[in-house]
Amino acid sequence: MCEPLFTGKYFAAYAEELAEKKSLLGFVHPSFRFPHKGEIVISKEGLILTNLEEIKFNELSKISLHYDSLYNRFWAGGIVGQYPRLAFLCRGEPLVLEFTKNGTRKRLYLLINWRFFTGFTDNRLVYEIMTQFLNPEVL
C-alpha cells in the first residue's frame, strides 16, 4: 500500500460475532463484544486492519455509518458509573463495511479510536476519508 492517509486503533467484529456475543460487559468496554483489535492504516488503495484483514477499496460493496439490531445506540452508549456515555446521543455509530473476499461476502463492524469516557469514535472521519476513493454505488 502507499503512504498512509490515516492510522489509528480499532475494535472489530464480523456480523456473526456480534450476533453471538451479547455479554452485558459489552456495555462497559467494546472488547467484550468486538473480539478483534489492532492498528488500522488507510491509504488510497484500501485499508489494513492488523491481525485481521486487508481490504482493497474495489472489494467493498457497501460502506455505512449506522446503528442496527446487532449494534444499536444502547450498546454504543454503554455505561460509565451509572450513566450512559455521550455516544448514546451522537458519534457512536459503527463503521460497517460489506465486502467480498475469496468469494465470501462479509460484513464487518468497526469502532475506530474508541474513547472510554465518551464512547466517541473517529468513524465519521474515516468514513469521509474512505468515500473520497470509492465509487458512488458503494455509499
N, C-alpha and C positions, 0 to 999 in steps of 0.2 A: 504494500500500500504506500501511497505518497505521504507527504508531510501531514501531520495531524491538524485538523480544524478544531477538535475538541477532545479533551481527555477528562476522565473522572472515574468515580467508583459506581458500581451498580449492584442491585439486588435483582434477580430474575427468576421467573418461574414459567414453565410451559402451562398452557391451559389445563391439561390433565392433572398437573401437580397442584395447581390452585384448587381444583375441584376436590381433590383428595385431602388436602391439608386445611382443616378448619379449626385448628387449635386456638383457643382463646388467648394464648400467649402472643398470637399474631397481632393483637390489639396493642401490645406493648412494644414489639420490635418486629420488623418485617422478616428477619431471618428465620422466624418460626413458620412462615408460610412460603417464603421465597428461598428455596434451597441452594441457589447458585449465587455467587458473588465474586467480584473481581474488578478489574480495570476495564473501562470502555475507551476505545480510541476510534474516532470518526475521521475519515478522510474523504476526498472527493469520490472515491470508488465504492465506499461502503463502511462497515463498522466491524471492529474486532471486540469481542467480549472474551477476555482472557478466561481460561478454564471452561469455556462453553462453546461458542460459535464464532465463525467468521461469516458475515453476511454481506454479499455484494448488493448494491442498490438494484441491479437488474434481476435479482432473485425475489425482491419484495413484491407482493401482490397488493398489500394494503398497509397503511401506517395511520394510526389514530391516537388521540388522547381522549379516553373516555372511561367512565365507570360502567360496569355491567354486573351481572349476577355473581361472577367469580371474584371480582374486586370492586366493592362499592364504596360509597362515601364514608360509611361507618368503619370499614377496615382502614381507610386512609386516615381518618380522624384518630383512631386508636384511643389510648388513654395515657395521660401523664398525671400521676396522682389520681385525683378523682374527676378530672376534667378531660374532655376531648381536645386533641390538638387542633390548631388553626386550619390544618389541611382538611378538616371536616367541611369547612366553608368554601375553601378555594385552594388551588395549586397542589392538589393531591392526586390528580388523575394519573393512572399509569400510562406509560407509552406502550402501545400494543402494536407489535409487528407481526404481520402474517406473511409467510414466505414458504418457498419450496426448496428442499434440499434433498438430493438423490431421489427424486420422485415422491417424497413425502411432504405433505402440507403440514406446516407447524404454525402455532400461534404462541407468541412469547410476550409476557408482561414484564416491563422494566420499571424500576424506580432508580433514577439516576441522581447521585449526590443527595440522598435522603438525609434530612436533618431530624435528629431525635426530638427536640423540644417542640418544633412546629409541625413536623411531618411534611414540610415543603420539599420539593424536588427541583431539579433542573430539567425536568422532562419537556417543558414548553420550549426552552432554549434549544434543546437537542432536536425537537420536532422542527423548529424553524430552520435550523442548520441543515437537517436532512432534506427537507422539502425543496431546498434550492437545487438539489441534484436528482430529483425524482420526476418521473412522468406524471402529468396531472391525473391520469386514471388510477394511480396508486393512492391518491389522497382521499 
